[in-house]
Amino acid sequence: MPLADCRILDLPKIHDPRGNLTFIEGGNHVPFDIQRVYYLYDVPGGADRGAHAHRNLHQFIVAMSGSFDVVLDDGQEQRRFHLNRSYFGLYVCPMMWRYLDNFSSGAVCMVLASSKYDEADYIRDYDQFMSAVRERQA
């Protein structure tokens, strides 16, 4: 899938003087059914996360608190997304190399995933990722 398929998606935001509310429904606000949720927190200053791709997994990444950047690479181009609000997130399609960096102090990154954890779905070496991209294009 091309990098253009990855995009920022706005989430519903219900304004209330007692505090705002945002919600996410799988298949409605994100283009997949949600099978797993995990979050990253207490990321040390200067640390990166990610540096892998998924063969089949779809993800939706939200900055629940603080901010961070997500760099996506489809094998032909790269794009950096800055996430800093809990009412929008980044849809990441399969076969997209990604890493997260520039975490602010106290940042919390929530990831919604289309399937349960499966180590076989990961590509953790960039050269192997590029080989897989070339195979899919052939």
Steps between C-alpha positions, in 0.01 A plus 500: 500500500634845420588756763205712380266240657636591845332811632389705797142420602293731717309347790170615650544765767214571735548836671379526858583757770584206730759371253504381141437145383637319195419143400608251234286230342670232291374488143346845543770747608788275396492285183534165680361300790704555816649177639776639724587822682837583653678816606852633539592726791804607704707507180845636597608829343663447161372142465335363186234230483381281216753445220298222339220429254199269507404273212123506564428705812311831484564751781361829626739707714380772739693739726293466817727745681799705391639469150724291277576448131426195285719451194351273231689349207336296222833413335480789254435806716496608864265730684507636856176553693485701824239372746407722795123477561276221626219579254684394184732218410706348222373203301792275400434237234694172463848485347603837635836535677458723802681649794391743769726772640504848657293389800416786733532449874196308623383400151259206474461327164195275457491252212187323376575188295298286259618168644652342805878489542668278240880506481485347150329818374801717592784597267776627729782544247482787250676306222248216540222759486635639173522146356136438598397830338676403175332155506155658534570738211616219267 
